[in-house]
Amino acid sequence: MKIYLPFLLLVGLLYAGCNKQVCRDCPGFTYDAEGFLPDYGAEEIRFRTSEGDTTVFERLRVQTSEPAPVCSVSADEERDIDCNEISEVQYRNAAVGIDLTMNFNQVLSIRNTPEQTVLSFFWKDITQSEFNRTHAVLVVPNIVLDGELALLRDSITIGGQMYTDVLELRQDATAFAVLPFLSNSGRFTSIMLKEGVGLLRLQDVDGKVYVKID
């Protein structure tokens, strides 16, 4: 059977046209994470526990999205492509046996929505390989409160100091049942932080409280 070259060329051109990539130059992570959470990325974060001990989370790594093109064969034009940028920092508390990752996920969309940025907290046992996200909150364009998992405290005294407008991220103790490999030391029912100040207080499922100190 004869196959004519012009026909093969036409098929090739049609195939290439159907699979043409559209690209967008994404700027990398641009959100001011340290402005929202000043101790984000610090070399260490120190806490005093309700038992009177001082315990330290030491920084292990920082990862931040760099400017790069993002391409898609399913997009019709550049404005169909979202830039999904992240910045995260991992800490380890060897004495307690847990790792903490704080993650900011920034989505930059041209077509559908304004910028959206979510702050998440991930925990794992040092002996495990996978992190479990236990707390998250939308911080851009506005902090979203839901009355159960995220609420804003008008005023609260922590470590002998009164703070106003404290954001508390909650997790019901029963929710950790689906995370059997996360020990009690990594199960936090409450994380308190203040925009522009940083982390303030943690409380685990056993009622143990961690208050951040300088």
NUVEXPA-633136 format. One record per residue: residue in one letter; x, y, z of N, C-alpha, C in turn; residue number from 1. Coordinates in Angstrom, 2 decimals. Layout:
<nodes>
 domar      nx      ny      nz     cax     cay     caz      cx      cy      cz vexnu
     a       X       Y       Z       X       Y       Z       X       Y       Z   NUM
...
</nodes>
This chain:
<nodes>
 domar      nx      ny      nz     cax     cay     caz      cx      cy      cz vexnu
     m    0.85   -1.19    0.00    0.00    0.00    0.00    0.88    1.23    0.00     1
     k    0.55    2.17   -0.84    1.34    3.39   -0.93    0.82    4.44    0.06     2
     i    1.76    5.08    0.74    1.41    6.19    1.61    2.11    7.43    1.08     3
     y    1.37    8.43    0.75    1.93    9.61    0.12    2.49   10.57    1.16     4
     l    3.66   11.11    0.86    4.35   12.02    1.77    3.51   13.24    2.15     5
     p    2.81   13.89    1.20    1.99   15.06    1.57    0.94   14.71    2.63     6
     f    0.38   13.50    2.55   -0.62   13.09    3.54    0.01   12.95    4.92     7
     l    1.19   12.32    4.97    1.89   12.19    6.25    2.26   13.54    6.84     8
     l    2.65   14.46    6.00    3.00   15.80    6.45    1.80   16.51    7.03     9
     l    0.64   16.35    6.36   -0.59   16.98    6.86   -0.98   16.41    8.21    10
     v   -0.89   15.09    8.35   -1.22   14.46    9.63   -0.29   14.96   10.73    11
     g    0.99   15.08   10.39    1.96   15.58   11.38    1.67   16.99   11.82    12
     l    1.29   17.83   10.87    0.99   19.23   11.20   -0.26   19.32   12.07    13
     l   -1.27   18.51   11.74   -2.49   18.52   12.54   -2.23   18.03   13.96    14
     y   -1.39   16.98   14.07   -1.05   16.45   15.40   -0.30   17.48   16.22    15
     a    0.65   18.15   15.59    1.42   19.18   16.30    0.53   20.32   16.73    16
     g   -0.44   20.70   15.84   -1.33   21.80   16.17   -2.23   21.47   17.34    17
     c   -2.67   20.19   17.41   -3.56   19.79   18.49   -2.81   19.69   19.82    18
     n   -1.49   19.55   19.79   -0.71   19.36   21.01    0.23   20.54   21.27    19
     k   -0.12   21.68   20.73    0.71   22.86   20.92    0.65   23.32   22.37    20
     q    1.79   23.57   22.94    1.84   24.02   24.33    1.64   25.52   24.42    21
     v    0.92   25.91   25.47    0.79   27.32   25.83    1.54   27.51   27.14    22
     c    2.35   28.53   27.24    3.18   28.73   28.42    2.91   30.10   29.06    23
     r    3.12   30.15   30.37    3.04   31.39   31.13    4.27   31.50   32.00    24
     d    4.88   32.66   32.04    6.03   32.89   32.92    5.53   33.18   34.32    25
     c    5.69   32.21   35.21    5.24   32.37   36.59    6.34   33.03   37.42    26
     p    5.96   33.90   38.35    6.96   34.73   39.05    7.64   34.05   40.22    27
     g    7.26   32.81   40.55    7.75   32.20   41.77    6.93   32.68   42.95    28
     f    7.32   32.26   44.14    6.57   32.62   45.35    6.82   34.09   45.68    29
     t    5.75   34.87   45.76    5.89   36.32   45.98    5.22   36.80   47.26    30
     y    4.43   35.95   47.91    3.71   36.38   49.12    4.70   36.63   50.26    31
     d    4.41   37.65   51.07    5.29   38.00   52.19    4.98   37.11   53.38    32
     a    5.51   35.88   53.36    5.25   34.90   54.42    5.77   35.39   55.77    33
     e    6.96   35.99   55.78    7.54   36.46   57.04    6.79   37.68   57.56    34
     g    6.16   38.43   56.68    5.35   39.55   57.13    4.12   39.07   57.88    35
     f    3.54   37.97   57.41    2.37   37.41   58.08    2.77   36.66   59.34    36
     l    3.87   35.89   59.25    4.31   35.04   60.35    5.81   35.28   60.55    37
     p    6.19   36.29   61.36    7.59   36.73   61.43    8.60   35.65   61.81    38
     d    8.18   34.62   62.58    9.15   33.58   62.91    9.21   32.49   61.84    39
     y    8.49   32.70   60.73    8.57   31.76   59.61    9.98   31.80   59.02    40
     g   10.63   30.65   58.98   11.99   30.58   58.44   13.07   30.83   59.46    41
     a   12.72   31.12   60.72   13.74   31.35   61.75   14.57   30.09   61.94    42
     e   15.80   30.26   62.40   16.68   29.11   62.60   16.14   28.17   63.67    43
     e   15.45   28.73   64.65   14.83   27.89   65.67   13.64   28.62   66.27    44
     i   12.68   27.83   66.77   11.52   28.38   67.47   11.47   27.69   68.83    45
     r   11.48   28.48   69.90   11.57   27.95   71.25   10.23   28.07   71.97    46
     f    9.89   27.03   72.72    8.65   27.00   73.50    8.96   26.58   74.93    47
     r    8.12   27.06   75.84    8.12   26.54   77.21    6.83   25.76   77.41    48
     t    6.94   24.55   77.92    5.77   23.70   78.06    5.07   23.96   79.40    49
     s    3.85   23.44   79.49    3.10   23.58   80.74    3.74   22.79   81.87    50
     e    4.69   21.93   81.53    5.43   21.19   82.55    6.69   21.93   83.00    51
     g    6.94   23.12   82.40    8.07   23.94   82.80    9.34   23.70   82.02    52
     d    9.29   22.84   81.00   10.48   22.54   80.20   10.59   23.50   79.01    53
     t   11.82   23.73   78.56   12.06   24.48   77.33   12.36   23.49   76.22    54
     t   11.66   23.64   75.10   11.85   22.72   73.98   12.00   23.51   72.70    55
     v   12.80   23.00   71.78   13.21   23.80   70.61   12.91   23.05   69.32    56
     f   12.32   23.78   68.37   12.17   23.30   67.00   13.29   23.93   66.17    57
     e   14.15   23.09   65.61   15.29   23.57   64.83   15.01   23.43   63.34    58
     r   15.36   24.46   62.58   15.10   24.46   61.14   15.98   23.43   60.43    59
     l   15.34   22.65   59.55   16.06   21.67   58.74   16.24   22.14   57.30    60
     r   15.20   22.70   56.70   15.27   23.09   55.30   14.23   24.14   54.99    61
     v   14.49   24.89   53.92   13.53   25.86   53.37   13.42   25.60   51.88    62
     q   12.21   25.59   51.36   11.99   25.39   49.92   11.03   26.45   49.42    63
     t   11.41   27.14   48.35   10.57   28.21   47.80   10.57   28.13   46.28    64
     s    9.40   28.27   45.69    9.28   28.25   44.23   10.03   29.42   43.62    65
     e   10.79   29.14   42.57   11.52   30.16   41.84   10.78   30.51   40.56    66
     p   11.05   31.69   39.97   10.42   32.04   38.69   10.71   30.97   37.64    67
     a    9.66   30.58   36.91    9.82   29.53   35.90    8.60   29.52   34.98    68
     p    8.77   29.11   33.73    7.62   28.98   32.84    6.80   27.74   33.21    69
     v    5.48   27.86   33.08    4.57   26.73   33.26    3.80   26.56   31.96    70
     c    3.83   25.34   31.41    3.23   25.09   30.11    2.12   24.05   30.21    71
     s    1.17   24.14   29.29    0.06   23.19   29.26   -0.39   22.98   27.82    72
     v   -0.73   21.74   27.48   -1.27   21.46   26.15   -2.78   21.60   26.15    73
     s   -3.40   21.70   27.33   -4.85   21.82   27.41   -5.32   23.26   27.50    74
     a   -4.41   24.20   27.69   -4.77   25.62   27.78   -4.87   26.23   26.40    75
     d   -5.87   27.10   26.21   -6.03   27.79   24.94   -5.18   29.04   24.87    76
     e   -4.96   29.66   26.01   -4.17   30.88   26.06   -3.53   31.01   27.44    77
     e   -2.63   31.97   27.56   -1.85   32.14   28.78   -2.73   32.34   30.00    78
     r   -3.84   33.05   29.84   -4.69   33.36   30.99   -5.43   32.13   31.53    79
     d   -5.33   31.00   30.83   -5.92   29.76   31.34   -5.01   29.04   32.32    80
     i   -3.78   29.48   32.46   -2.78   28.78   33.27   -2.63   29.47   34.63    81
     d   -2.76   28.69   35.70   -2.52   29.21   37.04   -1.06   28.99   37.44    82
     c   -0.53   29.93   38.19    0.79   29.76   38.79    0.59   29.26   40.21    83
     n    1.04   28.05   40.47    0.88   27.43   41.78    2.24   27.45   42.48    84
     e    2.41   28.40   43.40    3.72   28.63   44.02    3.68   28.20   45.49    85
     i    4.80   27.71   45.99    4.85   27.31   47.39    6.10   27.86   48.07    86
     s    5.98   27.98   49.37    7.14   28.21   50.23    6.89   27.41   51.49    87
     e    7.88   26.63   51.93    7.69   25.86   53.14    9.01   25.72   53.89    88
     v    8.87   25.60   55.20   10.05   25.43   56.05    9.78   24.26   56.97    89
     q   10.78   23.39   57.12   10.64   22.20   57.96   11.49   22.36   59.22    90
     y   10.87   22.03   60.36   11.54   22.08   61.66   11.53   20.70   62.30    91
     r   12.49   20.48   63.18   12.54   19.23   63.92   12.72   19.51   65.41    92
     n   11.91   18.81   66.20   12.09   18.82   67.65   12.50   17.41   68.05    93
     a   13.81   17.20   68.16   14.35   15.87   68.42   13.94   15.35   69.79    94
     a   13.81   16.25   70.76   13.45   15.83   72.11   12.03   15.27   72.17    95
     v   11.13   15.88   71.42    9.73   15.44   71.39    9.54   14.34   70.35    96
     g   10.39   14.34   69.32   10.32   13.30   68.30    9.38   13.61   67.16    97
     i    9.21   14.91   66.86    8.29   15.29   65.78    8.93   16.30   64.85    98
     d    8.46   16.30   63.61    8.82   17.30   62.61    7.59   18.14   62.29    99
     l    7.83   19.41   62.06    6.78   20.36   61.67    7.16   21.00   60.35   100
     t    6.22   21.04   59.43    6.40   21.83   58.21    5.31   22.89   58.14   101
     m    5.72   24.14   58.02    4.80   25.24   57.76    4.85   25.53   56.27   102
     n    3.68   25.57   55.63    3.60   25.67   54.18    2.66   26.80   53.77   103
     f    3.14   27.66   52.86    2.28   28.64   52.21    2.12   28.21   50.76   104
     n    0.87   28.07   50.31    0.56   27.73   48.92   -0.15   28.92   48.28   105
     q    0.50   29.52   47.29    0.01   30.73   46.64   -0.41   30.40   45.21   106
     v   -1.68   30.67   44.88   -2.20   30.42   43.54   -2.48   31.76   42.87   107
     l   -1.80   31.99   41.75   -1.96   33.23   41.00   -2.72   32.90   39.72   108
     s   -3.96   33.41   39.63   -4.81   33.12   38.49   -5.13   34.40   37.74   109
     i   -5.09   34.32   36.42   -5.45   35.49   35.59   -6.93   35.51   35.31   110
     r   -7.49   34.34   34.98   -8.86   34.28   34.49   -9.91   34.22   35.59   111
     n   -9.72   33.32   36.56  -10.83   32.93   37.42  -10.94   33.71   38.72   112
     t   -9.87   33.78   39.50   -9.98   34.36   40.83   -8.78   35.25   41.11   113
     p   -8.90   36.10   42.14   -7.70   36.83   42.56   -6.74   35.88   43.25   114
     e   -5.60   36.41   43.66   -4.61   35.59   44.36   -5.24   34.91   45.58   115
     q   -4.92   33.65   45.76   -5.33   32.93   46.95   -4.09   32.31   47.59   116
     t   -3.96   32.45   48.91   -2.83   31.89   49.63   -3.35   31.16   50.86   117
     v   -2.91   29.92   51.02   -3.33   29.08   52.15   -2.11   28.76   53.01   118
     l   -2.27   28.93   54.32   -1.24   28.53   55.29   -1.63   27.18   55.86   119
     s   -0.71   26.22   55.82   -0.97   24.88   56.34    0.13   24.45   57.30   120
     f   -0.26   23.60   58.26    0.68   23.00   59.20    0.66   21.49   59.01   121
     f    1.84   20.91   58.79    1.99   19.48   58.60    2.88   18.92   59.73   122
     w    2.53   17.74   60.23    3.28   17.12   61.31    3.60   15.68   60.96   123
     k    4.68   15.16   61.51    4.98   13.74   61.39    5.93   13.32   62.51   124
     d    5.90   12.04   62.81    6.90   11.49   63.72    8.24   11.45   63.00   125
     i    9.31   11.63   63.72   10.65   11.55   63.13   10.86   10.19   62.47   126
     t   10.22    9.16   63.02   10.41    7.80   62.49    9.62    7.54   61.22   127
     q    8.72    8.45   60.85    7.88    8.26   59.67    8.40    9.08   58.50   128
     s    7.93    8.76   57.31    8.40    9.45   56.10    7.41   10.47   55.58   129
     e    6.14   10.35   55.92    5.12   11.22   55.36    4.54   12.17   56.41   130
     f    4.32   13.42   55.96    3.69   14.42   56.81    2.17   14.31   56.70   131
     n    1.48   14.72   57.75    0.02   14.79   57.75   -0.41   16.23   57.99   132
     r   -1.23   16.78   57.07   -1.72   18.14   57.28   -2.86   18.11   58.28   133
     t   -2.73   18.89   59.34   -3.73   18.89   60.40   -4.47   20.22   60.52   134
     h   -3.86   21.30   60.07   -4.48   22.62   60.18   -4.20   23.42   58.91   135
     a   -5.19   24.18   58.47   -5.02   25.03   57.28   -6.00   26.18   57.36   136
     v   -5.61   27.32   56.77   -6.50   28.48   56.74   -6.16   29.33   55.53   137
     l   -7.19   29.82   54.86   -7.01   30.75   53.76   -6.66   32.12   54.34   138
     v   -5.55   32.70   53.93   -5.13   34.00   54.47   -5.22   35.12   53.43   139
     v   -5.25   34.80   52.15   -5.38   35.78   51.07   -6.45   35.26   50.10   140
     p   -7.42   36.08   49.68   -7.49   37.53   49.87   -7.94   37.97   51.26   141
     n   -8.62   37.08   52.00   -9.03   37.39   53.36   -8.94   36.13   54.20   142
     i   -8.63   36.30   55.50   -8.65   35.16   56.41  -10.09   34.68   56.54   143
     v  -10.29   33.38   56.30  -11.62   32.79   56.35  -11.80   32.08   57.69   144
     l  -12.78   32.52   58.47  -13.08   31.91   59.76  -14.33   31.05   59.61   145
     d  -14.33   29.87   60.26  -15.50   29.00   60.14  -16.14   28.66   61.48   146
     g  -15.63   29.22   62.56  -16.26   29.04   63.86  -15.87   27.76   64.57   147
     e  -15.37   26.77   63.83  -14.96   25.51   64.44  -13.47   25.25   64.25   148
     l  -13.00   25.33   63.00  -11.60   25.02   62.72  -10.72   26.26   62.70   149
     a  -11.30   27.41   62.51  -10.53   28.66   62.51  -11.37   29.77   63.10   150
     l  -10.86   30.42   64.14  -11.60   31.50   64.76  -10.63   32.59   65.20   151
     l  -11.16   33.79   65.39  -10.35   34.93   65.80  -10.73   35.31   67.21   152
     r   -9.76   35.25   68.13   -9.99   35.61   69.51   -9.75   37.10   69.70   153
     d  -10.75   37.80   70.24  -10.62   39.24   70.43   -9.46   39.57   71.35   154
     s   -9.33   38.83   72.44   -8.21   39.02   73.35   -7.96   37.74   74.13   155
     i   -6.69   37.48   74.43   -6.33   36.29   75.19   -4.96   36.53   75.82   156
     t   -4.79   36.01   77.03   -3.51   36.13   77.72   -2.72   34.84   77.54   157
     i   -1.51   34.98   77.02   -0.64   33.84   76.76    0.73   34.14   77.36   158
     g    1.19   33.27   78.24    2.49   33.48   78.87    2.58   34.78   79.65   159
     g    1.46   35.19   80.25    1.44   36.42   81.04    1.29   37.69   80.23   160
     q    1.15   37.58   78.91    0.99   38.76   78.06   -0.34   38.68   77.33   161
     m   -1.03   39.82   77.27   -2.32   39.85   76.59   -2.13   40.19   75.12   162
     y   -2.82   39.43   74.25   -2.80   39.67   72.82   -4.23   39.87   72.33   163
     t   -4.37   40.65   71.29   -5.67   40.82   70.65   -5.60   40.25   69.24   164
     d   -6.78   39.93   68.70   -6.91   39.42   67.32   -5.98   38.24   67.08   165
     v   -6.10   37.23   67.93   -5.29   36.02   67.80   -6.06   34.99   66.98   166
     l   -5.42   34.48   65.95   -6.03   33.45   65.10   -5.76   32.08   65.72   167
     e   -6.82   31.34   65.98   -6.68   29.99   66.53   -7.15   28.97   65.49   168
     l   -6.27   28.03   65.16   -6.61   26.93   64.27   -6.84   25.70   65.13   169
     r   -8.01   25.10   64.98   -8.39   24.00   65.84   -8.50   22.69   65.05   170
     q   -8.39   21.60   65.78   -8.64   20.28   65.22   -9.20   19.41   66.33   171
     d  -10.36   18.81   66.09  -10.97   17.95   67.08  -10.10   16.71   67.30   172
     a   -9.97   16.29   68.54   -9.10   15.15   68.87   -9.50   13.90   68.10   173
     t  -10.81   13.74   67.84  -11.27   12.53   67.16  -10.82   12.50   65.70   174
     a  -10.47   13.65   65.12  -10.05   13.70   63.73   -8.73   12.97   63.51   175
     f   -7.95   12.82   64.55   -6.64   12.18   64.42   -6.74   10.66   64.32   176
     a   -7.95   10.12   64.48   -8.13    8.68   64.39   -7.75    8.13   63.02   177
     v   -7.84    8.97   61.99   -7.51    8.52   60.64   -6.01    8.67   60.37   178
     l   -5.26    9.14   61.37   -3.81    9.29   61.23   -3.11    8.39   62.25   179
     p   -3.20    7.07   62.08   -2.71    6.15   63.12   -1.21    6.20   63.35   180
     f   -0.45    6.71   62.37    1.00    6.73   62.52    1.51    8.04   63.13   181
     l    0.59    8.96   63.43    0.98   10.22   64.06    0.78   10.08   65.56   182
     s    1.87   10.11   66.32    1.79    9.90   67.76    1.12   11.08   68.44   183
     n    0.75   10.91   69.70    0.09   11.98   70.45    0.93   13.25   70.48   184
     s    2.25   13.11   70.47    3.12   14.29   70.55    2.99   15.18   69.31   185
     g    2.46   14.64   68.21    2.28   15.43   67.01    0.83   15.78   66.72   186
     r   -0.05   15.47   67.66   -1.48   15.73   67.48   -1.86   16.99   68.24   187
     f   -1.97   18.08   67.52   -2.27   19.36   68.16   -3.71   19.76   67.89   188
     t   -4.46   19.97   68.97   -5.85   20.38   68.85   -5.99   21.88   68.69   189
     s   -4.92   22.63   68.99   -4.98   24.09   68.91   -3.62   24.67   68.54   190
     i   -3.62   25.53   67.54   -2.43   26.32   67.17   -2.85   27.78   67.16   191
     m   -2.20   28.60   67.97   -2.52   30.03   68.03   -1.38   30.84   67.43   192
     l   -1.76   31.82   66.63   -0.78   32.72   66.02   -1.41   34.08   65.84   193
     k   -0.55   35.07   65.68   -1.02   36.44   65.45   -0.31   37.01   64.23   194
     e   -1.09   37.54   63.30   -0.50   38.12   62.10    0.46   39.25   62.49   195
     g    1.66   39.19   61.95    2.66   40.19   62.25    3.47   39.92   63.50   196
     v    3.09   38.89   64.26    3.80   38.52   65.49    4.38   37.11   65.38   197
     g    3.56   36.15   64.93    4.03   34.79   64.74    3.28   33.79   65.59   198
     l    3.85   32.60   65.72    3.27   31.56   66.56    3.27   32.01   68.01   199
     l    2.21   31.65   68.74    2.10   32.02   70.15    1.97   30.82   71.07   200
     r    1.18   29.82   70.63    0.82   28.75   71.56    0.38   27.50   70.79   201
     l    0.77   26.33   71.31    0.30   25.05   70.80   -0.30   24.27   71.96   202
     q   -1.27   23.41   71.67   -1.79   22.50   72.68   -2.07   21.16   72.03   203
     d   -1.57   20.07   72.65   -1.76   18.75   72.05   -2.97   18.03   72.64   204
     v   -3.24   16.84   72.15   -4.45   16.11   72.55   -4.43   15.71   74.03   205
     d   -3.26   15.68   74.62   -3.16   15.35   76.03   -3.29   16.57   76.94   206
     g   -3.51   17.75   76.32   -3.66   18.98   77.09   -2.36   19.68   77.39   207
     k   -1.24   19.16   76.89    0.05   19.79   77.11    0.14   21.06   76.28   208
     v    0.57   22.15   76.91    0.60   23.46   76.26    2.04   23.88   76.00   209
     y    2.29   24.44   74.82    3.59   24.99   74.44    3.41   26.48   74.20   210
     v    4.11   27.31   74.94    4.04   28.77   74.77    5.36   29.24   74.19   211
     k    5.29   29.98   73.09    6.55   30.42   72.43    7.26   31.45   73.30   212
     i    8.58   31.30   73.38    9.40   32.24   74.12   10.51   32.75   73.19   213
     d   11.08   33.90   73.54   12.17   34.47   72.72   13.47   33.74   72.98   214
</nodes>
